[in-house]
């Protein structure tokens, strides 16, 4: 559904007259802007590697909600069944 509310149209118009009004409403504050995106830590890289290993062992992608411990358990389970 296309949203075409008054303020939405005014924000898209980039009219200088609206700037003062929106700054008063809190839309133009510098402290409200998003910070720099956090960098992924090493743990995320480890999970990515475990997911790739699981996909190689099983042949399908793992459930995205599994943590590293559960992925290791599933991989061990599959490798134990192959032996």
Backbone as a printed PyTorch tensor [residue, N CA C, xyz], in Angstrom:
tensor([[[  0.8440,  -1.1660,   0.0000],
         [  0.0000,   0.0000,   0.0000],
         [  0.8940,   1.2340,   0.0000]],

        [[  0.5580,   2.1670,  -0.8290],
         [  1.3320,   3.3940,  -0.9400],
         [  0.9190,   4.3530,   0.1610]],

        [[  1.9060,   4.8080,   0.9340],
         [  1.6310,   5.7460,   2.0130],
         [  1.8000,   7.1550,   1.4870]],

        [[  0.7610,   7.9440,   1.6070],
         [  0.8420,   9.3030,   1.0830],
         [  0.2860,  10.3060,   2.0850]],

        [[  0.7220,  10.1790,   3.3290],
         [  0.3020,  11.1270,   4.3420],
         [  0.9120,  12.4970,   4.1120]],

        [[  0.3890,  13.4880,   4.7910],
         [  0.8180,  14.8630,   4.5970],
         [  2.2950,  15.0360,   4.9210]],

        [[  2.7170,  14.5550,   6.0810],
         [  4.1060,  14.7380,   6.4790],
         [  5.0460,  13.9190,   5.6060]],

        [[  4.5990,  12.7710,   5.1850],
         [  5.4250,  11.9430,   4.3200],
         [  5.6940,  12.6590,   3.0040]],

        [[  4.6660,  13.2550,   2.4250],
         [  4.8470,  14.0060,   1.1870],
         [  5.7300,  15.2260,   1.4070]],

        [[  5.5690,  15.8830,   2.5540],
         [  6.3620,  17.0670,   2.8370],
         [  7.8400,  16.7080,   3.0060]],

        [[  8.1230,  15.5740,   3.6320],
         [  9.5050,  15.1500,   3.7950],
         [ 10.1470,  14.8160,   2.4520]],

        [[  9.3830,  14.2110,   1.5640],
         [  9.9100,  13.8550,   0.2620],
         [ 10.1160,  15.0800,  -0.6180]],

        [[  9.3660,  16.1480,  -0.3780],
         [  9.4330,  17.3320,  -1.2230],
         [ 10.7340,  18.0970,  -1.0220]],

        [[ 11.3830,  17.9320,   0.1190],
         [ 12.6140,  18.6320,   0.4880],
         [ 12.4770,  20.1430,   0.3280]],

        [[ 11.3610,  20.6500,   0.7300],
         [ 11.0950,  22.0910,   0.6870],
         [ 11.7460,  22.7440,   1.9040]],

        [[ 12.4460,  23.8490,   1.6880],
         [ 13.1340,  24.5260,   2.7820],
         [ 12.1690,  25.0600,   3.8310]],

        [[ 10.9430,  25.3390,   3.4540],
         [  9.9640,  25.8550,   4.4150],
         [  9.6300,  24.8300,   5.4840]],

        [[  9.7140,  23.5670,   5.1350],
         [  9.3630,  22.5190,   6.0900],
         [ 10.4980,  22.2110,   7.0680]],

        [[ 11.7290,  22.6020,   6.7080],
         [ 12.8710,  22.2460,   7.5380],
         [ 12.7190,  22.7390,   8.9710]],

        [[ 12.3410,  23.9840,   9.1330],
         [ 12.2150,  24.5590,  10.4710],
         [ 11.1410,  23.8350,  11.2800]],

        [[ 10.0380,  23.5280,  10.6440],
         [  8.9450,  22.8430,  11.3330],
         [  9.3840,  21.4510,  11.7720]],

        [[ 10.0310,  20.7230,  10.8760],
         [ 10.4600,  19.3750,  11.2110],
         [ 11.5750,  19.3710,  12.2440]],

        [[ 12.4360,  20.3820,  12.2300],
         [ 13.4560,  20.4760,  13.2670],
         [ 12.8170,  20.7010,  14.6220]],

        [[ 11.7660,  21.4900,  14.6710],
         [ 11.0530,  21.6970,  15.9360],
         [ 10.3690,  20.4230,  16.4050]],

        [[  9.9550,  19.5960,  15.4640],
         [  9.2980,  18.3350,  15.8190],
         [ 10.3070,  17.2610,  16.2040]],

        [[ 11.5970,  17.5060,  15.9780],
         [ 12.6120,  16.5570,  16.3720],
         [ 13.1730,  15.7200,  15.2470]],

        [[ 12.7760,  15.9770,  14.0170],
         [ 13.2630,  15.1670,  12.9060],
         [ 14.6370,  15.6060,  12.4010]],

        [[ 15.0630,  16.8120,  12.7160],
         [ 16.3080,  17.3060,  12.1580],
         [ 17.4690,  17.3170,  13.1250]],

        [[ 17.3200,  16.7270,  14.2980],
         [ 18.3770,  16.7740,  15.3040],
         [ 19.5270,  15.8580,  14.9440]],

        [[ 20.7460,  16.3390,  15.1510],
         [ 21.9180,  15.5420,  14.8200],
         [ 22.0930,  14.3640,  15.7670]],

        [[ 21.6550,  14.5080,  17.0080],
         [ 21.8110,  13.4080,  17.9560],
         [ 20.8100,  12.2880,  17.7020]],

        [[ 19.8460,  12.5000,  16.8340],
         [ 18.8540,  11.4770,  16.5130],
         [ 19.2880,  10.6390,  15.3080]],

        [[ 20.3750,  11.0200,  14.6480],
         [ 20.8230,  10.2840,  13.4730],
         [ 21.4570,   8.9690,  13.8850]],

        [[ 21.4200,   8.0270,  12.9980],
         [ 21.9530,   6.6970,  13.2840],
         [ 23.4660,   6.7470,  13.4070]],

        [[ 23.9790,   5.9780,  14.3210],
         [ 25.4210,   5.8810,  14.5000],
         [ 25.9860,   4.9390,  13.4450]],

        [[ 27.2940,   4.8640,  13.3920],
         [ 27.9350,   3.9670,  12.4450],
         [ 27.5840,   2.5210,  12.7950]],

        [[ 27.3690,   1.7330,  11.7920],
         [ 26.9740,   0.3410,  11.9990],
         [ 28.0910,  -0.4160,  12.7180]],

        [[ 27.7340,  -1.2720,  13.6740],
         [ 28.7730,  -2.0210,  14.3840],
         [ 29.4350,  -3.0380,  13.4640]],

        [[ 30.7010,  -3.2440,  13.6850],
         [ 31.4520,  -4.1990,  12.8730],
         [ 31.2300,  -5.6030,  13.4330]],

        [[ 31.1140,  -6.5940,  12.5640],
         [ 30.9110,  -7.9600,  13.0690],
         [ 32.1390,  -8.4420,  13.8210]],

        [[ 31.9070,  -9.1290,  14.9250],
         [ 33.0170,  -9.6400,  15.7090],
         [ 33.4150, -11.0330,  15.2280]],

        [[ 34.4550, -11.5440,  15.8220],
         [ 34.9920, -12.8380,  15.3910],
         [ 34.0110, -13.9750,  15.6080]],

        [[ 33.1370, -13.8300,  16.6050],
         [ 32.1630, -14.8860,  16.8780],
         [ 31.2330, -15.0790,  15.6900]],

        [[ 30.8450, -13.9910,  15.0420],
         [ 29.9720, -14.0950,  13.8770],
         [ 30.6730, -14.8130,  12.7330]],

        [[ 31.9790, -14.5630,  12.5740],
         [ 32.7270, -15.2550,  11.5330],
         [ 32.7980, -16.7460,  11.8210]],

        [[ 32.9190, -17.1070,  13.1070],
         [ 32.9570, -18.5100,  13.4880],
         [ 31.6450, -19.2060,  13.2010]],

        [[ 30.5490, -18.5140,  13.4560],
         [ 29.2330, -19.0880,  13.1730],
         [ 29.0520, -19.2640,  11.6710]],

        [[ 29.5410, -18.3040,  10.8890],
         [ 29.4510, -18.4230,   9.4310],
         [ 30.2130, -19.6530,   8.9400]],

        [[ 31.3810, -19.8680,   9.5140],
         [ 32.1660, -21.0410,   9.1240],
         [ 31.4570, -22.3280,   9.5280]],

        [[ 30.8580, -22.3320,  10.7220],
         [ 30.1220, -23.5230,  11.1590],
         [ 28.9020, -23.7770,  10.2760]],

        [[ 28.2360, -22.7140,   9.8730],
         [ 27.0850, -22.8870,   8.9770],
         [ 27.5100, -23.4660,   7.6420]],

        [[ 28.6480, -22.9910,   7.1270],
         [ 29.1570, -23.5380,   5.8630],
         [ 29.5370, -25.0060,   6.0290]],

        [[ 30.1420, -25.3380,   7.1650],
         [ 30.5130, -26.7360,   7.4280],
         [ 29.2680, -27.6180,   7.5450]],

        [[ 28.2290, -27.1150,   8.2020],
         [ 26.9800, -27.8650,   8.3320],
         [ 26.3650, -28.0960,   6.9590]],

        [[ 26.3670, -27.0590,   6.1320],
         [ 25.7760, -27.1860,   4.8040],
         [ 26.5500, -28.2060,   3.9660]],

        [[ 27.8580, -28.2390,   4.1210],
         [ 28.6710, -29.2070,   3.3900],
         [ 28.3990, -30.6280,   3.8810]],

        [[ 28.2270, -30.7920,   5.2060],
         [ 28.0190, -32.1190,   5.7750],
         [ 26.6210, -32.6600,   5.4910]],

        [[ 25.6280, -31.8170,   5.6200],
         [ 24.2410, -32.2730,   5.5150],
         [ 23.6830, -32.1070,   4.1080]],

        [[ 24.0930, -31.0620,   3.4300],
         [ 23.5830, -30.8320,   2.0860],
         [ 22.4530, -29.8280,   2.0510]],

        [[ 22.1510, -29.2130,   3.1610],
         [ 21.1300, -28.1620,   3.1940],
         [ 21.5370, -27.1080,   4.2200]],

        [[ 20.9400, -25.9690,   4.1260],
         [ 21.3170, -24.8570,   4.9960],
         [ 20.7810, -25.0660,   6.4080]],

        [[ 21.5390, -24.6110,   7.4180],
         [ 21.0930, -24.7850,   8.8090],
         [ 20.0380, -23.7660,   9.1850]],

        [[ 19.3310, -24.0600,  10.2560],
         [ 18.3370, -23.1380,  10.8000],
         [ 19.0640, -21.9120,  11.3340]],

        [[ 18.5820, -20.7210,  11.0030],
         [ 19.2830, -19.4830,  11.3530],
         [ 19.2600, -19.1880,  12.8540]],

        [[ 18.4310, -19.8450,  13.6100],
         [ 18.3460, -19.5930,  15.0360],
         [ 19.3060, -20.4180,  15.8750]],

        [[ 20.0090, -21.3460,  15.2560],
         [ 20.9440, -22.1870,  15.9940],
         [ 22.2050, -21.4090,  16.3260]],

        [[ 22.6990, -21.6010,  17.5470],
         [ 23.9630, -20.9720,  17.9360],
         [ 25.1110, -21.9180,  17.6100]],

        [[ 26.3390, -21.5060,  17.9470],
         [ 27.5370, -22.2720,  17.5930],
         [ 27.5470, -23.6480,  18.2500]],

        [[ 27.1330, -23.7120,  19.5240],
         [ 27.1450, -25.0070,  20.2230],
         [ 26.1840, -25.9980,  19.5730]],

        [[ 25.0240, -25.5370,  19.2150],
         [ 24.0410, -26.4290,  18.5940],
         [ 24.4950, -26.8660,  17.2030]],

        [[ 25.1260, -25.9600,  16.4660],
         [ 25.6490, -26.3350,  15.1530],
         [ 26.7230, -27.4060,  15.2800]],

        [[ 27.6180, -27.2490,  16.2560],
         [ 28.6600, -28.2550,  16.4750],
         [ 28.0410, -29.6080,  16.8170]],

        [[ 26.9940, -29.5930,  17.6460],
         [ 26.3240, -30.8350,  18.0240],
         [ 25.6750, -31.4980,  16.8110]],

        [[ 25.0350, -30.7210,  15.9790],
         [ 24.3750, -31.2650,  14.7810],
         [ 25.4180, -31.8400,  13.8110]],

        [[ 26.5480, -31.1350,  13.6510],
         [ 27.5990, -31.6250,  12.7630],
         [ 28.1800, -32.9290,  13.2880]],

        [[ 28.4140, -32.9880,  14.5920],
         [ 28.9330, -34.2170,  15.2170],
         [ 27.9360, -35.3560,  15.0610]],

        [[ 26.6640, -35.0500,  15.1690],
         [ 25.6190, -36.0630,  15.0190],
         [ 25.6190, -36.6380,  13.6150]],

        [[ 25.7580, -35.7800,  12.6290],
         [ 25.7590, -36.2330,  11.2410],
         [ 27.0230, -37.0170,  10.9390]],

        [[ 28.1730, -36.5220,  11.4320],
         [ 29.4310, -37.2380,  11.1860],
         [ 29.4580, -38.5610,  11.9270]],

        [[ 28.8250, -38.6540,  13.0920],
         [ 28.7540, -39.9140,  13.8310],
         [ 27.8670, -40.9190,  13.1220]],

        [[ 26.8330, -40.4630,  12.4430],
         [ 25.9390, -41.3500,  11.7150],
         [ 26.6070, -41.8880,  10.4530]],

        [[ 27.5230, -41.1100,   9.8790],
         [ 28.2210, -41.5370,   8.6560],
         [ 29.2410, -42.6310,   8.9440]],

        [[ 29.7830, -42.6720,  10.1550],
         [ 30.8270, -43.6500,  10.4960],
         [ 30.3040, -45.0370,  10.6320]]])
